[in-house]
């Protein structure tokens, strides 16, 4: 084979080769959180894929905060004293079909971190999010934005 032929083959393969694009996880996006006690919208959380392949969620907007730019004064970890807006509240969620588990969720007004699980419901328009201590879980349903 001539060098020109090999060069043409290599150039053609380089043009045709397209690395696979990772599809977005169905839970990725913005979600309106609903307070389970009042039924009122509380915040907007953006869920995205973390560098390690798990999902994380960050509060991007507080709806009707009790004071301007509140901080997580009750937090006991690396989030202590940091502004709640922009704070990562979901960490380490792993997908299993339409469900997610293995992660944690922070409730900033309590400063407590709970084991968490999530499940897409209503065709992916809603996300049921649970925080658990031992075998006792409390759930909220978030609405896709």
Residue frames relative to the residue before (quaternion, step in Angstrom):
aa qw qx qy qz dx dy dz
X 1.0000 0.0000 0.0000 0.0000 0.00 0.00 0.00
X 0.4371 -0.6927 0.5074 0.2678 3.49 -1.04 0.74
X 0.6329 -0.5389 0.4030 0.3830 3.54 -1.23 0.47
X 0.6284 0.5467 -0.3352 0.4404 3.57 1.02 -0.76
X 0.6445 0.5213 -0.3168 0.4610 3.57 0.98 -0.85
X 0.6597 0.4965 -0.2995 0.4781 3.60 0.90 -0.96
X 0.6459 0.5192 -0.3144 0.4630 3.58 0.97 -0.82
X 0.6466 0.5096 -0.3137 0.4730 3.61 1.00 -0.80
X 0.6369 0.5167 -0.3252 0.4708 3.59 0.96 -0.85
X 0.6730 0.4951 -0.2990 0.4611 3.61 0.85 -0.94
X 0.6589 0.5012 -0.3157 0.4637 3.60 0.94 -0.83
X 0.6442 0.5163 -0.3204 0.4645 3.59 0.98 -0.83
X 0.6655 0.4948 -0.3084 0.4659 3.58 0.90 -0.88
X 0.6374 0.5244 -0.3343 0.4550 3.59 0.99 -0.76
X 0.6695 0.4906 -0.3017 0.4691 3.60 1.02 -0.74
X 0.7098 0.4612 -0.2588 0.4652 3.58 1.02 -0.80
X 0.6108 0.5600 -0.3595 0.4289 3.56 1.11 -0.61
X 0.0273 0.7773 -0.6242 0.0732 3.51 -0.79 1.11
X 0.3758 -0.7383 0.4954 0.2614 3.61 -0.45 1.07
X 0.5647 -0.6155 0.4133 0.3626 3.59 -1.00 0.71
X 0.3421 -0.7169 0.5728 0.2021 3.50 -1.02 0.86
X 0.3936 -0.7182 0.5187 0.2454 3.56 -0.78 1.00
X 0.3931 -0.7156 0.5291 0.2310 3.53 -0.82 1.01
X 0.5283 -0.6215 0.4729 0.3331 3.53 -1.09 0.72
X 0.4977 -0.6298 0.5068 0.3143 3.53 -1.12 0.72
X 0.5623 -0.6384 0.3966 0.3448 3.64 -0.92 0.78
X 0.6705 0.4900 -0.3127 0.4610 3.62 1.11 -0.49
X 0.5025 0.6536 -0.4347 0.3623 3.60 1.22 -0.21
X 0.5564 0.5901 -0.4623 0.3585 3.53 -1.11 0.73
X 0.6077 -0.5522 0.4314 0.3737 3.52 -1.34 -0.24
X 0.1001 -0.7971 0.5955 -0.0088 3.53 -0.98 1.01
X 0.3162 -0.7123 0.5944 0.1984 3.55 -1.03 0.86
X 0.2673 -0.7602 0.5720 0.1530 3.56 -0.72 1.09
X 0.2046 -0.7648 0.6037 0.0933 3.53 -1.08 0.81
X 0.4385 -0.6914 0.5094 0.2650 3.59 -0.78 1.03
X 0.4077 -0.7519 0.4653 0.2279 3.59 -0.64 1.11
X 0.6677 0.4854 -0.3129 0.4697 3.63 1.17 -0.36
X 0.7846 0.3177 -0.1686 0.5051 3.61 0.88 -0.92
X 0.3837 -0.7258 0.4828 0.3047 3.58 1.16 -0.53
X 0.5500 0.6244 -0.3818 0.4023 3.59 1.30 0.09
X 0.5531 -0.5823 0.4652 0.3724 3.60 -1.13 0.58
X 0.2134 -0.8202 0.5255 0.0744 3.55 -0.90 0.98
X 0.7982 -0.1297 0.1300 0.5737 3.58 0.92 -0.89
X 0.3509 -0.6536 0.6083 0.2820 3.51 -1.42 0.01
X 0.1023 -0.7834 0.6127 0.0189 3.56 -0.80 1.11
X 0.2000 -0.7628 0.6043 0.1141 3.54 -0.94 0.91
X 0.1707 -0.7803 0.5983 0.0639 3.54 -0.72 1.16
X 0.0754 0.7906 -0.6007 0.0915 3.54 -0.89 1.00
X 0.5769 -0.5809 0.4444 0.3635 3.51 -1.31 0.27
X 0.3536 -0.7249 0.5572 0.1973 3.56 -0.91 0.98
X 0.7041 -0.4746 0.3247 0.4167 3.56 -1.27 0.30
X 0.7098 0.4535 -0.2662 0.4687 3.61 1.06 -0.66
X 0.6260 -0.5804 0.3255 0.4065 3.61 1.27 0.23
X 0.5798 0.5443 -0.3917 0.4628 3.59 1.23 -0.08
X 0.4859 -0.6392 0.4966 0.3299 3.57 -1.28 0.10
X 0.0710 -0.7582 0.6459 0.0537 3.51 -1.19 0.66
X 0.1953 -0.7808 0.5846 0.1022 3.54 -1.22 0.48
X 0.1228 -0.7991 0.5885 0.0044 3.53 -0.95 1.00
X 0.4198 -0.6708 0.5438 0.2795 3.59 -0.99 0.82
X 0.1318 -0.8115 0.5663 0.0577 3.58 -0.63 1.12
X 0.7989 0.0397 -0.0306 0.5994 3.58 1.25 -0.32
X 0.2339 -0.7237 0.6303 0.1558 3.55 -1.08 0.83
X 0.2521 -0.7626 0.5801 0.1356 3.55 -0.90 0.96
X 0.8470 -0.0509 -0.0179 0.5288 3.58 -0.67 1.13
X 0.0715 0.8186 -0.5667 0.0602 3.63 0.65 1.01
X 0.5719 -0.6144 0.4252 0.3387 3.57 -1.16 0.63
X 0.7760 0.0290 -0.0361 0.6291 3.58 1.23 -0.46
X 0.5956 -0.5906 0.3902 0.3796 3.61 -1.11 0.50
X 0.8751 -0.0049 -0.0343 0.4827 3.54 -1.07 0.91
X 0.0586 0.8355 -0.5439 0.0515 3.64 0.68 1.03
X 0.2963 -0.7311 0.5901 0.1718 3.54 -1.24 0.59
X 0.5024 -0.6328 0.4958 0.3184 3.55 -1.27 0.40
X 0.0909 -0.8433 0.5297 0.0063 3.56 0.30 1.30
X 0.6993 0.4666 -0.2694 0.4698 3.60 1.14 -0.57
X 0.4632 0.6764 -0.4544 0.3485 3.60 1.25 -0.12
X 0.2627 -0.7805 0.5524 0.1292 3.56 -1.14 0.72
X 0.6784 0.4736 -0.2966 0.4770 3.61 1.24 -0.04
X 0.8204 -0.2378 0.1792 0.4882 3.58 -1.18 -0.56
X 0.6417 0.5363 -0.3226 0.4433 3.62 1.22 -0.24
X 0.4066 0.7396 -0.4574 0.2800 3.60 1.27 -0.14
X 0.8486 0.1508 -0.1464 0.4855 3.55 -0.90 1.06
X 0.5552 0.6106 -0.3948 0.4039 3.59 1.26 -0.08
X 0.6005 -0.5593 0.4195 0.3880 3.61 -1.17 0.50
X 0.4909 -0.6666 0.4765 0.2958 3.56 -1.00 0.84
X 0.6328 0.4779 -0.3384 0.5067 3.60 1.03 -0.68
X 0.7716 0.2674 -0.2448 0.5228 3.56 -0.69 1.14
X 0.5508 0.6478 -0.3759 0.3683 3.57 1.27 -0.26
X 0.4027 -0.6745 0.5672 0.2472 3.56 -1.09 0.82
X 0.0813 -0.8232 0.5617 0.0159 3.59 -0.58 1.15
X 0.7190 0.3111 -0.2191 0.5816 3.61 1.23 -0.39
X 0.0256 0.7983 -0.5994 0.0530 3.55 -0.87 1.00
X 0.8876 0.1917 -0.1076 0.4048 3.52 -1.22 0.70
X 0.3519 0.7452 -0.5061 0.2544 3.62 1.11 0.49
X 0.1509 -0.7858 0.5969 0.0591 3.56 -0.92 0.99
X 0.4380 -0.7220 0.4851 0.2272 3.54 -0.97 0.93
X 0.0416 0.7395 -0.6711 0.0328 3.50 -1.22 0.79
X 0.7845 -0.1692 0.0588 0.5937 3.59 0.19 1.31
X 0.7772 -0.2386 0.2132 0.5419 3.58 -0.70 -1.10
X 0.6525 0.4948 -0.3078 0.4844 3.58 1.29 -0.01
X 0.1890 -0.7532 0.6237 0.0896 3.53 -1.31 0.46
X 0.0830 0.7896 -0.6037 0.0718 3.57 -1.05 0.74
X 0.6529 0.5580 -0.3690 0.3553 3.53 -1.34 -0.12
X 0.6729 0.4934 -0.2989 0.4632 3.57 1.26 -0.03
X 0.3943 -0.6835 0.5538 0.2659 3.49 -1.35 -0.22
X 0.1561 -0.7536 0.6280 0.1151 3.53 -1.32 0.39
X 0.2906 -0.7445 0.5829 0.1467 3.53 -1.05 0.88
X 0.1915 -0.7270 0.6451 0.1363 3.55 -1.03 0.81
X 0.3212 -0.8212 0.4319 0.1895 3.60 0.03 1.30
X 0.6568 0.5174 -0.3423 0.4286 3.62 0.96 -0.70
X 0.7050 0.3913 -0.2550 0.5336 3.60 1.26 -0.35
X 0.3453 -0.7428 0.4916 0.2956 3.56 1.17 -0.62
X 0.5471 0.6275 -0.3840 0.3993 3.57 1.27 0.27
X 0.2646 -0.7365 0.6062 0.1414 3.53 -1.17 0.77
X 0.1176 -0.8039 0.5827 0.0172 3.56 -0.83 1.07
X 0.5150 -0.5405 0.5395 0.3894 3.56 -1.27 0.41
X 0.1135 -0.8361 0.5364 0.0176 3.55 -0.90 0.86
X 0.0354 -0.7379 0.6710 0.0640 3.47 -1.38 0.40
X 0.1396 -0.7741 0.6147 0.0590 3.54 -1.21 0.58
X 0.0183 -0.7823 0.6221 0.0244 3.52 -1.27 0.50
X 0.4077 -0.6831 0.5536 0.2462 3.53 -0.98 0.94
X 0.0109 -0.7893 0.6136 -0.0193 3.57 -0.95 0.92
X 0.7983 0.2786 -0.2247 0.4843 3.59 -1.31 0.23
X 0.7103 -0.4847 0.2593 0.4396 3.55 0.84 1.01
X 0.6931 -0.4778 0.2714 0.4665 3.58 1.18 0.52
X 0.5170 0.6438 -0.4168 0.3801 3.60 1.27 0.07
X 0.7673 0.2184 -0.1271 0.5894 3.56 1.25 -0.40
X 0.2002 -0.7589 0.6123 0.0950 3.51 -1.26 0.57
X 0.2158 -0.7585 0.6027 0.1217 3.56 -0.68 1.12
X 0.0823 -0.8084 0.5825 -0.0221 3.55 -0.61 1.23
X 0.0704 -0.8094 0.5830 0.0031 3.58 -0.76 1.07
X 0.1516 -0.7294 0.6593 0.1016 3.50 -1.21 0.72
X 0.0958 -0.8407 0.5328 -0.0107 3.56 -0.76 1.05
X 0.0952 -0.7121 0.6922 0.0687 3.49 -1.30 0.71
X 0.7999 -0.0484 -0.0439 0.5966 3.56 -0.57 1.20
X 0.7663 -0.3109 0.2367 0.5101 3.62 -0.62 -1.07
X 0.5630 0.5807 -0.3897 0.4404 3.57 1.26 0.19
X 0.0233 -0.8136 0.5795 -0.0403 3.55 -0.63 1.17
X 0.1576 -0.7451 0.6408 0.0971 3.51 -1.21 0.65
X 0.1636 -0.8279 0.5344 0.0466 3.57 -0.81 1.03
X 0.1104 -0.7259 0.6723 0.0947 3.48 -1.38 0.45
X 0.2676 -0.7213 0.6071 0.1988 3.54 -1.21 0.49
X 0.1825 -0.7789 0.5964 0.0659 3.54 -0.75 1.15
X 0.3110 -0.7577 0.5518 0.1571 3.57 -1.13 0.70
X 0.4869 -0.6726 0.4791 0.2846 3.57 -0.89 0.98
X 0.2828 -0.7568 0.5701 0.1492 3.57 -1.02 0.85
